Each structure stands twice: as structure tokens, then as C-alpha cells.
Amino acid sequence: MRLFIISGLSGSGKTIALHALEDAGFYCMDNLHLGLVSGVERELLNTEPHLYEDAAIGIDVRSGLEKLSKLDRIIAEMRGMGVDLHLIFLKADNETLLRRFSETRRKHPLSRDDTPLLDAIEREQQLLSHVADMADLVIDTTPLNVHQLTQLIRERTGMGKDKSKGLSLLIQSFGFKMGAPLDSDFVFDVRCLPNPHWEPPLRKLTGHDHEVIEFLRRHESVEQMHQSLKDFLSQWIPVFEKENRRYVTVSVGCTGGQHRSVYLVERLADHFRKLRGHVVTTRHRELS
């Protein structure tokens, strides 16, 4: 049985993530007190017939601060029961969280009449910092809308794909002028490569288009970069797997995230999809 524990900052999208999993057939529970997690999981495992192969539990600062401090022991106990457990932590920057609370008029769980919203957000970040450190996967939802987060959750949890216990590898493109992603394991800068932007017929195209692909293929430096990235990742991703890492995020950036990074991400993804045991997804941040 697979169990996903969804945690994170208030306003970061935990409810959206749980709804995505529930729509995919998961048995989902939100805001569950951690003291009840083991009991719920035992019931799901021991109930005949098994109605659910997958379950998801939402926990946050309301789940009990004392229990949150013991989350590592709870996770170890669950995995000792044979549960394929994944801890996913969602976060967003302060400006985005402030805007989301303003738009929804929701009350932050740590806010009081004498506590400004920003103080409550920063307090929650402190209280949950150790949960983020333990997470198998951290997702920064700052640039994501509801539909993008739903799709990302579906892809990273392998819904609709082979539920292999192998590595979940996300390779994404981005533009440095919009800021580097904060939830990456590896970030590569390919702005040194020839830029199709300076070719007027190619300016409005992307790294998916044949004309851009042919332009980049003609440059030896682009091929050298691709080979170097492929060799580096081929060497170090297995090391992550040996350390029982289940999720790896690779980000490749160029200036605008439209041409060079998109092209290289697609080529790298094609290579790693051929390796057995990997669930490989791509995301093009600026094109989405």
C-alpha cells in the first residue's frame, strides 16, 4: 500500500493536492491528528477486502505540535509495517501566501487578533521547518495555479503510470530572468549556448519547434552541453537512488526559458525515459 503524507504551509496548496489524489482514487483524510495516523493505516491494511491501494493524509501545524516533533519516528514505524510512505511538503514565498489569504479571506491557523498575518506565516515556517527537512519531495507552489499544481501532483506521484518504486525524476526548463526555481536538486545554466532569440524567424518559436531544434543541432557547443549534462546525471542519479531518494528535480535554465533550456530538457528526458525503473516527467515553467 502507498501512503502519501501531504504537509506544508497554510495557503501553499495542500487541499488542492489532496483533491488531486482523491480524484485519482486515493482514500484521503485532511487535517488528521498525527496520533491517529498509525491506527488509520492499520485499519486500511487489515480491512478485507482491500478497498484502497493508495491513501493520502493531510497534516499541518494544526495536527499537534508535540506529535509533529515525533514525525520521524511515526514515519519509521509506518515503513516498518511495510507501508510505501512518501512525505510531500508544499511551500510558497511570503508575498504569494499573503496574496492568497487576501483573495480567499481565509484565516491563518496561527493568526490571532493581536498577531499580524505575516508574523503568523513566519511562525508557521519555523514550526514546520523540520518537516520540510524530512520531506521526500518539496514543491514550491509560488508560480503555480490550481491546474498546474494538480497536474504536477499527478505526475510526481505517478498517477496513471506504472506504480514502480523507482525514482521519480522531474526535468524542467526555466528562464533566469524570471528567477531560478527553489525546489531543485540540480540547477544548470545554459545561457552560454547560441541563442535562437537573436534569429528573427525563430524568436517567437520554442524549443519544441523543428526550426529551433535544427538551429541548435547545428552548433557543436549545444551537443557538448547535452552530453555533459547527460553524463553528469547518469553518474549521480544512481547515487541518489542508493540513498533511497525517491524524487529528484533537475532544472535547466536559459535566459527566457523558451528555446535552449526547453530543447535540452526534452533531449535529457528522452534519454532517461529509456532507463527501466524511472518515472520521468517534464515541465516547461515559462511555456506553461
ABEGO torsion letter per residue (X at the ends): XBBBBBBEBBGAGAAAAAAAAAAAGBBBBBGBBAAAAAAAAAAAAABOBBABABBBBBBBAAAEAAAAAAAAAAAAAAAAAGBBBBBBBBBBBAAAAAAAAAAAGBBBAABBAABBAAAAAAAAAAAAAAAAAABABBBBAAABBAAAAAAAAAAAAGBGBBBBABBBBBBBBBBAAAEBBAABABBBBAAABBBAAABAAAAABBAABAAAAAAAAABAAAAAAAAAAAAAAAAAAAAAAAAGBABBBBBBBBAAGABAAAAAAAAAAAAAAABBGBBBBBBBAAAX
